């Protein structure tokens, strides 16, 4: 099992962007108070998300697969190998991702396991979150081909 960590570049980008926005909206507070307050809230959420990602990275969380299945989020939820129908690469408007499609008969089982209200037909792992996304996808596809042929 190889752990693909959360991208440090993404964490730092969110942190810097949020801090710069925060300073900008604090300076503009007198000129446009309502817009500045909304901007401050947005910048705080941006910094908060970067802190959340940093904590997950420092806890050793990331994306991986094992003999059981593929981890699809930072909460530890997995799609099991026998539930997967297909895995594909997608590039939509520059946002690259690895998308895992479970067989339709497994949507309800996955929904219950994840404790969600509605089933999901596909699980996207965005490349922006992963430190070495091309390597992740290439190695996952190798393992998937092996699992499929069994």
C-alpha positions as CSV (number, residue, x, y, z in Angstrom):
1,X,0.0,0.0,0.0
2,X,1.3,3.4,-1.0
3,X,-0.2,6.5,0.6
4,X,-0.6,9.5,-1.7
5,X,-0.5,12.6,0.6
6,X,-2.6,15.7,0.3
7,X,-0.8,18.3,-1.8
8,X,1.3,20.7,0.2
9,X,1.1,23.2,-2.7
10,X,-2.7,23.2,-2.4
11,X,-2.6,23.8,1.3
12,X,-0.2,26.7,1.1
13,X,-2.2,28.2,-1.8
14,X,-5.4,28.2,0.1
15,X,-3.7,29.6,3.2
16,X,-1.9,32.4,1.4
17,X,-5.0,33.3,-0.7
18,X,-7.2,33.3,2.4
19,X,-4.9,35.5,4.4
20,X,-4.4,38.0,1.5
21,X,-8.2,38.1,1.0
22,X,-8.7,38.7,4.7
23,X,-6.3,41.6,4.8
24,X,-7.8,43.1,1.7
25,X,-11.4,42.9,3.0
26,X,-10.3,44.3,6.4
27,X,-8.8,47.3,4.6
28,X,-12.0,47.8,2.6
29,X,-14.3,47.4,5.6
30,X,-15.0,51.2,5.8
31,X,-15.7,51.6,2.1
32,X,-18.1,48.7,1.6
33,X,-19.0,47.1,4.9
34,X,-21.5,44.4,3.6
35,X,-19.2,43.2,0.8
36,X,-16.2,43.2,3.1
37,X,-18.0,41.2,5.8
38,X,-19.1,38.6,3.2
39,X,-15.5,38.6,1.9
40,X,-14.1,38.1,5.4
41,X,-16.4,35.1,5.9
42,X,-15.2,33.6,2.6
43,X,-11.6,34.2,3.5
44,X,-12.0,32.6,6.9
45,X,-13.5,29.5,5.3
46,X,-10.6,29.4,2.8
47,X,-8.0,29.5,5.6
48,X,-10.1,27.1,7.7
49,X,-10.1,24.6,4.8
50,X,-6.4,24.9,4.4
51,X,-6.0,24.1,8.1
52,X,-8.3,21.1,7.8
53,X,-6.2,19.8,4.9
54,X,-3.0,20.4,6.9
55,X,-4.4,18.5,9.9
56,X,-5.5,15.6,7.7
57,X,-2.0,15.5,6.1
58,X,-0.3,15.6,9.5
59,X,-2.5,12.8,10.7
60,X,-1.2,10.7,7.8
61,X,-4.4,10.8,5.8
62,X,-4.4,10.7,2.1
63,X,-5.5,8.5,-0.8
64,X,-4.6,4.9,-1.2
65,X,-6.0,1.4,-2.0
66,X,-5.4,-1.9,-0.4
67,X,-6.6,-5.5,-0.8
68,X,-10.1,-4.4,0.4
69,X,-10.8,-1.4,-1.9
70,X,-10.0,2.2,-2.9
71,X,-10.2,5.1,-0.4
72,X,-12.5,7.7,-1.9
73,X,-12.4,10.5,0.6
74,X,-10.4,11.9,3.6
75,X,-13.0,10.5,6.1
76,X,-11.8,6.9,5.4
77,X,-14.7,5.7,3.1
78,X,-13.9,3.0,0.6
79,X,-15.4,1.5,-2.4
80,X,-14.6,-2.2,-2.4
81,X,-13.0,-3.8,-5.4
82,X,-15.9,-6.2,-6.0
83,X,-18.3,-3.1,-6.1
84,X,-16.4,-1.3,-8.8
85,X,-17.6,-1.5,-12.4
86,X,-15.1,0.9,-14.0
87,X,-12.3,3.5,-13.2
88,X,-11.7,6.3,-15.6
89,X,-9.6,9.4,-16.0
90,X,-11.5,12.7,-16.6
91,X,-10.3,16.1,-17.6
92,X,-13.2,18.6,-17.5
93,X,-12.2,22.2,-18.1
94,X,-8.7,21.6,-16.7
95,X,-10.0,19.9,-13.5
96,X,-8.4,16.4,-13.7
97,X,-9.7,13.5,-11.7
98,X,-9.9,9.8,-11.3
99,X,-13.5,8.7,-11.2
100,X,-14.6,5.4,-9.7
101,X,-17.9,3.9,-11.0
102,X,-19.5,1.3,-8.7
103,X,-21.9,-1.2,-10.3
104,X,-25.5,0.1,-9.9
105,X,-26.4,-2.8,-7.7
106,X,-23.9,-1.5,-5.1
107,X,-25.0,2.2,-4.9
108,X,-27.3,1.6,-1.9
109,X,-24.7,-0.4,0.0
110,X,-22.1,2.3,-0.4
111,X,-24.7,5.0,0.5
112,X,-25.4,3.2,3.8
113,X,-21.8,2.7,4.6
114,X,-21.0,6.4,3.9
115,X,-24.1,7.5,5.9
116,X,-25.4,9.7,3.1
117,X,-29.0,10.6,2.2
118,X,-28.7,9.9,-1.5
119,X,-26.6,7.3,-3.4
120,X,-23.8,8.4,-5.6
121,X,-23.3,6.9,-9.0
122,X,-19.6,7.9,-9.3
123,X,-16.9,8.9,-6.8
124,X,-14.4,11.5,-8.1
125,X,-10.9,11.8,-6.6
126,X,-9.7,15.3,-7.7
127,X,-6.1,15.4,-8.8
128,X,-5.6,18.8,-7.2
129,X,-5.8,17.1,-3.8
130,X,-3.0,14.6,-4.4
131,X,0.7,15.3,-4.3
132,X,1.6,12.9,-7.2
133,X,-1.7,12.5,-9.2
134,X,-0.3,11.0,-12.4
135,X,1.5,8.3,-10.5
136,X,-1.6,7.7,-8.4
137,X,-3.8,7.2,-11.4
138,X,-1.3,5.1,-13.3
139,X,-0.7,2.7,-10.4
140,X,-4.4,2.5,-9.5
141,X,-5.2,1.5,-13.1
142,X,-2.5,-1.2,-13.0
143,X,-4.0,-2.6,-9.8
144,X,-7.5,-2.3,-11.3
145,X,-6.6,-4.2,-14.4
146,X,-5.2,-7.0,-12.2
147,X,-8.3,-7.1,-10.1
148,X,-10.6,-7.1,-13.1
149,X,-8.8,-10.0,-14.8
150,X,-9.3,-12.3,-11.7
